[in-house]
Amino acid sequence: MKNLPIDQTVKMRDATRADLPQLLSMVEALAKHHEDVPPITVEALERDIFGDIPWVYVIVSEVDGKVVGYASLCPLIQLQFGVRGIDMHHLFIETGFRGVGIGRLLIEASMRKARELSCSYMVVGTHPDNSAAQAVYTACGFDRRDGSHPRFRISLTL
């Protein structure tokens, strides 16, 4: 999959209800990777993404009509300053599609979505051992802001 011509075959779009089974599979895969036991269901995903009050925004990457990755975005706020932000809570790409730039495209699409939502910043965290992801966030312009785990932040010009 390393020779995938990114600009011609990958589509970034908001998730739809039809994506829920594939999203469930990917959320479960990410959770298992982190040694979590995911009790998530399609119904819970539908509630959180498409409910009356959506809790998260989900962007998917699609290759030849198949969803191969996603980013989930959770709203943040600094109410006292009137400043909105977004946390890229999950970023996941199916194994066979990693290393060809889909992650960067999902990051860029997430930043566009954040700007559409009037966010002035985006943050993301990584596992301490995930140096590859940390390098990608830095290359995409994020500043490292570590606490108990590696965290990254980027300002979004509105």
For each residue, the residues with C-beta under 8 A, 3 or more apart:
1: 4 96 97 98 99 100
2: 99 100
3: 100
4: 1 9 10 63 97 100
5: 8 9
6: 9 10 100 101 102 105
7: 10
8: 5
9: 4 5 6 63 64
10: 4 6 7 61 62 63 101 102 105
11: 61 62 63
12: 59 60 61 62 105 106 108 109
13: 16 59 60 62
14: 57 58 59 60 113
15: 19 20 23 49 58 59 60 70
16: 13 19
17: 20 46 50
18:
19: 15 16 22 23 58 60 67
20: 15 17 23 24 42 45 46 49
21: 24 25 42
22: 19 25 26 66 67
23: 15 19 20 26 27 45 49 58 60 67 70
24: 20 21 27 28 40 41 42 45
25: 21 22 28 29
26: 22 23 29 30 67 69 70 92 94
27: 23 24 30 31 38 40 45 90 92
28: 24 25 31 32 38 40
29: 25 26 32 33 92
30: 26 27 33 34 90 92
31: 27 28 34 36 37 38 40
32: 28 29 35 36 38
33: 29 30
34: 30 31 127
35: 32
36: 31 32
37: 31
38: 27 28 31 32
39:
40: 24 27 28 31 44 45
41: 24 44 45
42: 20 21 24 45 46
43: 46 47
44: 40 41 47 48
45: 20 23 24 27 40 41 42 48 49
46: 17 20 42 43 49 50 51
47: 43 44 50 51 55
48: 44 45 51 54 55 56
49: 15 20 23 45 46 54 55 56 57 58
50: 17 46 47 54
51: 46 47 48 54 55
52:
53:
54: 48 49 50 51 57
55: 47 48 49 51 74
56: 48 49 72 73 74 89
57: 14 49 54 72 73 86 113 117
58: 14 15 19 23 49 70 71 72 73
59: 12 13 14 15 70 71 73 106 109 110 113
60: 12 13 14 15 19 23 67 69 70
61: 10 11 12 67 68 69 70 93 97 102 105 106 109
62: 10 11 12 13 65 66 67 68
63: 4 9 10 11 66 68 97 102
64: 9
65: 62
66: 22 62 63
67: 19 22 23 26 60 61 62 70
68: 61 62 63 93 94 96 97 102
69: 26 60 61 91 92 93 94 97 102 103 106
70: 15 23 26 58 59 60 61 67 90 91 92 106
71: 58 59 88 90 91 92 106 107 109 110
72: 56 57 58 88 89 90
73: 56 57 58 59 86 87 88 89 110 113 114
74: 55 56 86 87 89
75: 84 85 86 87 117 119
76: 84 85 86 87 119 123
77: 83 84 85
78: 81 82 83 85
79: 82
80:
81: 78
82: 78 79
83: 77 78 120 121
84: 75 76 77 117 118 119 120
85: 75 76 77 78 114 119 120 121 122 123
86: 57 73 74 75 76 110 113 114 117 119 121 122 123
87: 73 74 75 76 122 123 124
88: 71 72 73 91 107 110 122 123 124
89: 56 72 73 74
90: 27 30 70 71 72
91: 69 70 71 88 103 106 107 110 124 133
92: 26 27 29 30 69 70 71
93: 61 68 69 97 98 102 103 106
94: 26 68 69 97 98
95: 98
96: 1 68
97: 1 4 61 63 68 69 93 94 100 102
98: 1 93 94 95 102 103
99: 1 2
100: 1 2 3 4 6 97
101: 6 10 104 105
102: 6 10 61 63 68 69 93 97 98 105 106
103: 69 91 93 98 106 107 133 136
104: 101 107 108 136 140
105: 6 10 12 61 101 102 108 109
106: 12 59 61 69 70 71 91 93 102 103 109 110
107: 71 88 91 103 104 110 111 136 137 140
108: 12 104 105 111 112 140
109: 12 59 61 71 105 106 112 113
110: 59 71 73 86 88 91 106 107 113 114 122
111: 107 108 114 115 122 154 156
112: 108 109 115 116
113: 14 57 59 73 86 109 110 116 117
114: 73 85 86 110 111 117 119 121 122 156
115: 111 112 118 119 156 158
116: 112 113
117: 57 75 84 86 113 114
118: 84 115 158
119: 75 76 84 85 86 114 115 122 156
120: 83 84 85 155 156 158
121: 83 85 86 114 153 154 155 156
122: 85 86 87 88 110 111 114 119 153 154 156
123: 76 85 86 87 88 145 151 152 153 154
124: 87 88 91 137 142 151 152
125: 149 150 151 152
126: 130 133 134 137 149 150 151 152
127: 34 130 133 149 150
128: 149 150
129:
130: 126 127 133 134 150
131: 134 135
132: 135 136
133: 91 103 126 127 130 136 137
134: 126 130 131 137 138 144 150 152
135: 131 132 138 139
136: 103 104 107 132 133 139 140
137: 107 124 126 133 134 140 142 144 152
138: 134 135 142 144 152
139: 135 136
140: 104 107 108 136 137 154
141: 154
142: 124 137 138 152 153 154
143: 152 153 154
144: 134 137 138 150 151 152
145: 123 151 152 153
146: 149 150 151
147: 151
148:
149: 125 126 127 128 146
150: 125 126 127 128 130 134 144 146
151: 123 124 125 126 144 145 146 147
152: 123 124 125 126 134 137 138 142 143 144 145
153: 121 122 123 142 143 145
154: 111 121 122 123 140 141 142 143
155: 120 121
156: 111 114 115 119 120 121 122
157:
158: 115 118 120
